[in-house]
Structure formats: C-alpha cells, structure tokens
Amino acid sequence: MSKRKAWPDLMIVQMEKGGSFLETDLEFHQTIVAGAREPVLSRMSEAILPLLQEGRRQTNTLPNMRTKSSNYHVLIAIAIEERNIEQARQLMQSHIEQMLEPLKKAKEAQGEADQMKG
C-alpha cells in the first residue's frame, strides 16, 4: 500500500479511537504536494504551513468535519493511485469547498454574536 493511501486509512483509525489526526492530515497534504513535483507549489505550501495547521484545528472542531475530511482523503488517494487526475482534481476542489463553507458560516455567526454583545 502506498504512503498516500495509508495516511487516510490511519486517519480513519485515529478518528474512530477519538484521537487527533491533525499531523496525519497535514502529512497527507504534504505528500500530495511533494507528489506534484512542482517546486513553486512546494515552497508555497511550506510558507503557509502555520495557516494550514490553524485551519485544520478549526475545521476539526466542527460537526462531521473529521469524518468528511478522512473520507475525502481516502477517495483522493484512490483517484491518485488509479492515476485518474480529473477525478482527483474534482475531489480536491469539493474537499476544499466542503471545508471552507462551515468555516465561513462559523465566522459569520461569531461576527453576529460579537455585534449583539457590543
């Protein structure tokens, strides 16, 4: 089994045990970037690593996000293993959208709560 496929499976096990899979999640993303063999993408990923870590901490606290994330990772890893680039691209796009939407809603709700206090 490849490294790309092993990490999502590990995330599922970690999630079922109730543990954190933040590091496994980040390693999976870094493996995808490394596999792209794009030096610019690699440098950009390294530069924004602290932002990625904070984003994962936030999304991991939202309902069902850990399950969605690990399932997307499994599907993305399979698409990559099968060399189905278009499917992998579509899954990655959907994964990003699914992670951003609840964050936007949470931020909006926090802004409304702050306005009501002030």
N, C-alpha and C positions, 0 to 999 in steps of 0.2 A: 504494500500500500504506500502511496506517495505521501510526502510530508503535507502537501496541500489537502489531501483527503483525511489524513489522520487528525489534523487540528480541529475541524468541525466536529468530528466524532468525539474527540476529547472534550470539546465544549459541551456537548450534549450530556456526557457523563458527569462533568463538573456541575452542570445546571441541575441535573436530577438529584445530585447529592447536596444541592443547596450551596455549593461553593462559588467562589468568584472565578470567572473565566476571562477577566479583563486582559491579563497578559497573553493568554492563548488567543484571544480575539485579535489583539494587536500583532502578534506573531503571524497569524494567518494573513492579515492585511499586508504586512511587510514581505511575506513570501510571495504574494501576488505581485507586489511592486517589483521585487527582485526578478521574478519570472518574466516580467515585461521587457527586461533588459534595455530600459530607457534611462540613461544617466540623469536626465533632467527630472524625470518623474521621481527617481530615487532621491535626488537632492531635495526636491520639494517635500517629499514625504518625511525625510529626516528633519527638515526645517519646521514642519507643522506637527511633529510628534507630540509635543505638550498639549496642543489644542485637541488632537485626536484622543489623547488619554482623558482629558476633561470631558469631551463629548461622550466617550464611552461610559464614563462614570455617571453622567446624567441619563443617558438612554437606558442604562442597566437598571435604573430605579423605576422606570415607567412600566405599567402593567403590560405583560406579554412581550415586552421588547427582547428579553433574553431568548425566549423561545423563537420568536421571529428571526432574530439575528442568527442563531445557530442553525436554523433550518435553511435560511438563505445561504449560509456558508456551505452547507452540505451540497445544495443544488449548484452553487457556483463552482465548487471543487469538482463535482461530477462533470459539469459542462467543460471545464478546463481539461480534465482528464480525457474526455472524449474529443477534445480539440474542436469543440463547437463554439467558435469565437462569438458569433452573433448571439447565441443563447446566453453565453457568459456575460456579454455586454448588457443585454436586456435585463438579466437577473441583477447585475450590479446596479444598474440605473434604478430598478424597482426597489432594491435594498436601500439605497441612499434615500429615495423618496419616502419610504416607509419609516426610516429613522428620523428624518427631518420634520415630518408633519407633526408628530406628537410633541417634539421639542418646541416648535413654533406655537402650538396651542398652549403648552405649559407656560411659555414666556408671556404670551398674551394674557393668560389668566393671572399670572403673577403681577403684571402691569396693572390690570384692573383692580386687583386686591390692594396694591400699593396706592392707587388713586383713591380708593374708598377710605384708606387709613388717613391719608393726607388731606 
